[in-house]
Amino acid sequence: GFVYVADDHPFAGVFDDSGRRPVIDYFMDKALLVPPCGTYTDGPRRKMPATYEWWYTVSGLLDAVKSAGLRLDYFREHPFTAWRRFPGMRKGKDGLWRDPGGKLPLLFSLKAYKP
């Protein structure tokens, strides 16, 4: 079997809502308190409770894959995402959102398998 992961790129998460100013330490080693906010789905607007999220780095993710005895087939970084993360992003004909400047990795994907 194999595992496939596609997720928001952790580096893009260090920036404020404008996407221009870093506000979070990429190498932080503690849980991050995320204040209450609205849901990010396209369903009815609901207030979501505060949550704690554990930050991870790309190297931490790849180390976890290796420690689990998996072999990496590929790791890719993408300049697009499935949602409008920052102001100024434009939705393409493929339904994906891109920053016209294209300077940040916004999404990553990886595939690994058990040898």
FENWO-V863257 format. One line per field, one symbol per residue. phi: phi as a letter, one per 20 degrees, with the letter a starting at -180 (. if undefined). A space follows every 10 residues. Layout:
phi=???
//
This chain:
phi=.bccccbgff ffffeffemd cfccfgegcb fdedfgbffe eeeffceeff cdcefcdfff fffffffene dfebccdceb bebffcfnfc eefeneeceg flecfdbcbb ccbef
//
